[in-house]
Amino acid sequence: GQQVMQIPQYQHVQEGEDFTTYCNSSTTLSNIQWYKQRPGGHPVFLIQLVKSGEVKKQKRLTFQFGEAKKNSSLHITATQTTDVGTYFCAGRSSGSARQLTFGSGTQLTVLP
Amino acid sequence: GAVVSQHPSWVICKSGTSVKIECRSLDFQATTMFWYRQFPKQSLMLMATSNEGSKATYEQGVEKDKFLINHASLTLSTLTVTSAHPEDSSFYICSARDLDRGNEKLFFGSGTQLSVL
């Protein structure tokens, strides 16, 4: 079945440093979604990428979808303490079942 | 890592019928599981928190008689959409916390796409 690997599992950064999390799928995806989960909360949808090679920005967050539609990344520039949380990617398969498979998440800690 | 299995992946049913969705934690015990609903391009919406051996806790606006949740064992929670109607068509997904691993990360099932005709 479809597998979505996400690295790293954990990341500690100093406030102001950049952060990147990577997502790799075993199969080609129709789209990929990114979520942020604050400590104690539930995942909140950030963005969806659909096109091959697509790049989208939300303020300090940059999302990329690979050319082969099998990998994606989320980059945060100049992290702030409000960025703390777990970031999940979720890939939608392109087959008839169109399953949504979540990555294991990257837990980001930002040290002041 | 921890694995959560959800079945079926997709289901098509006639209006008025009931549909059961299963969520299993395969390699850990989950005293608490969560059920979500997601509309296209929107965030996951928490429907209810499923507690092993006790009644589920429903979020405001979610009909407990419509969405029956049963968490009979430490590895299985089920969501039954009763008397389904076209407006119940949606993507349903479950998740569970593996507290034994020392963190609160959520592990998700693969989701169920429900289409009610």
Interface residues (C-beta under 8 A of the other chain):
Chain A: Q2 Y35 Q37 P39 G40 H42 P43 V44 F45 Q48 T86 F88 A90 A97 R98 Q99 L100 T101 F102 S104 G105 Q107
Chain B: G1 S9 W10 F34 Y36 K41 Q42 S43 L44 L46 F91 I93 N103 E104 K105 L106 F107 F108 S110 G111 Q113
